[in-house]
Structures are given as structure tokens and as C-alpha cells.
Amino acid sequence: MRLRGRPEHWVGAGLVAVMLGVAGFQLLDQADPAHAVGAVDIDGYPARTEVTACAEPLVGKPGVVAFRSLVLSQLGGGDDGLQVCKLIANDSGSLSDHADGRAWDWHVEAKRATDRARVDRLLNWLLRPDERGHRNAMARRIGITYIIWNHQYYRVSSDDARWVPYTSTGDPHDTHVHFSFSVAGAAQETSWWADRAPLTWLVPGAREVPLTFGQGPDQPVVGDWDGDGRDTMGVFDPVGRRFSLRNGISAGPADLITPPIGPFGAVPLVGDWDGDGRDELGVYDSVQRRFSFTSLTGAQLRSSLVLGAAGDVPVVGDWNGDGTDDIGIFTSGTQTFSLRQQDGSVTERRLGETHDAPVIGDWDGDRVDDLGMYNATTRMFALRAADGSLRQQFLGGFRDTPVVGDWNGSGRDAPATVSAGRRP
């Protein structure tokens, strides 16, 4: 099977009411999710804080310094400065966020194609929707309040953000990108910085409770790495771009750590690309809409494929039961799965409601992967079998990430969840 990924926090709501009237509904577990209704597990749009005086001492705040290091290490470019006591260049008399150590200027030039590509890749990572369709997801998690680049201004309001023309100063920002941070983001108190505790896995039948493997912001992945018929754990480091895989459902060090795979910002994939009964790895480059397929050592296994549009989420599964996994995409705005068949044709199916996250698995043991959704607010999986029937299962806790695997070698996939707690 297999979509196994956590590109960012997944949030969702609304499927419970829809499912109550569907034929074939089966309640698998009882739970009272009422305490979580209305909660969200993604940061809201950050508010700007006016700078009233230059900070003393004037030093870069830790979140901004860490963001600068991440960007320069992954994408290159230059450093045009972080902290400086100065006014905004629009004659308003207001102090810049640089004066509080909450802004950074990344030196890239709009006239250079290579620099434009760097910026496109970073902005795609920051501003693309997460699996539940929440816009500008990573920028919210990091705590970015506004961006200025090449005559354009990414402006945050209380519940949204959009690009508008930048005309308030004589500097069009075509030689650098300006990033400003909220007080919380600059202090590393938003979720990207704070969710750094070990990942805790809630897996059916696991002997260890709690079971830990990986650490936030690692993205959980699941696969059968050794071909024994049982899925086990893995994680993908979105910064180092390495997979760490474990051949067992138990805590301990990784049995295999891959070389870096894919470009910065790529989404991790797992699937059996060659039908040998073992899962391999891959990534989805959402800038180029390209699926790439690799071995556990990072070697290319088959030709890459292009599928999807801006904001789509990659999914992987065996749509026809031939033992080889295929690709697809999920469009959160319409809750549409577009599943690519072996002959290149695409089949569309719909499931779920706004802000539900997709999951894929063989729920009935027929060797064909089926569709499912996960609602983080209610902690409910909704799993659609081949006959169209739906069943529900409550599992996990608030802010948990859904994963799916055949944990006992039965031939049927079952849900599990992974949580990333806040650092002490």
C-alpha cells in the first residue's frame, strides 16, 4: 500500500454528520470526542506586533536565526542581515521588525533564474496547503507575519493571507526577500519550533506503550522494508531529507538511514514500485508536480511521473491488485481522489468533507487498496471498502497524525496514530 506521510500537521472536521446516514456504517470503537470539537491543530495566522523601540541588546531572535540557517543550508543564497535598528522605508516613522531582531533579508536576485527558482521552492514549502487544505500552513507553523519579494507583499490578516502589490517604498525588494516574524515565532513558541519531543506511536497490538520512534518535526512513514508481510515504522526528516527506518514495532535506533532523497520541501512517499513484496521510498516534488521512485539506498527505480496541480496532496496505493503500487493525488478543495492507473488513465473518486485528511489502505484484505479519511478534531477514521460500505474508528488524541499499516501480517491494513509532543 501505501501513503505513509506527515508533510505537516493534519486537521479536519465535519465527516461525522455525513457518515451517520450512510448505508454500511459500522461503529468499531466507542469514544467521546466532544471535548475536541471546534479545536484546531494548526497555528492561526500570526498577528503583527508594532516595534516601539530598538531592542537592547539588539540581537536576532532564535526562531529567525534558525530559519536563516535552514534556508541558507538547504537553498543557498546570501545573508543580507537580520538585526538592525532602522525605520521602515515608507516615511511612516515606524520601526522595522529588524529593530526587534524579528526580521531577516535573504539575498537573492529576481533577474537570475536560479535565484527565482530558489525563492519559488521556499515559498511553495511555506505557503502550500497542508493535507486538510489549510492554506499557508508552514508559514503559520513557523510564525511568519509577512513576506516582501519582487514588487509583491504577502500580507497576513486575522484569518487569511494574500499577495498584494508592494508599492509603499522605493525598494521593490528585487534583490532580497524580506521575512518578518511574530513574537511567538521569533521566540520559537509556534508549533514548528515547539513540537520537538519524540514521536509517540499508538499501534494496534504493540507491546510497548508508549512506543517512541523519531522526533518532531520528523514525518512518520510506514512500510514493509524487509518483505516479511508486516509493516513497520519509519520517519522522514524534512530538513535533512533522510528516511530513518526500523524493522520492527518497537522503540530503538533506526536499522537503516538513507542518504538525502529529493529536493528541499518534497513530500515523502512509500510504495512497492517493482512488485517484489518490499516497500521502497520516493518523494513528490510539489513545485514540479513530480513523483520520483527510489530504492532504500536512494537509487532511482523507475521513471518519474508528473501528476497534480498546485496544492494537491500525493497518495500511493495498489489500485488494481497487481502487487505494484500506483500514484494519485488528493484535491482537498473538492475532496477528490484522482488515481492514476497503469495505462495512464485517471479515475476520480470523492470522499470526505472540508479539512479531512486522506488515508489509503487495504481494509478488507482483497489486495486492492481502498480510500479513507481522518478527522483530527473528532479523532475519527472513516474507511471505505471496495463494496462502497463505510466504517468508522475513533483513535488517537488531539494533534495526532494518522498512519496506516498491516501491523500483524493479516493482509488487512489498520489505522494507527502518531503524536509529537512539545519539547520540555
Secondary structure by P-SEA (a helix, b strand, c coil): cccccccccccccccccccccccccccccccccccccccccccccbbbbbbccccccccccaaaaaaaaaaaacbbbbbcccccccccccccccccccccccbbbbbbbcccaaaaaaaaaaaaaacccccccccaaaaaaacccccccccccccccccccccccccccccccccbbbbbbcccccccccccccccccbbbbcccccccccccccccbbbbbcccccccbbbbbcccccccbbbbbccccccccccccccccccbbbbbbcccccccccccccccccccbbbbbcccccccbbbbbbbccbbbbbbcccccccccccccccccccbbbbbccccbbbbbbbbcccbbbbbcccccccbbbbbbbbccccbbbbbccccbbbbbbbbccbbbbbbcccccccbbbbbbbbbbccc
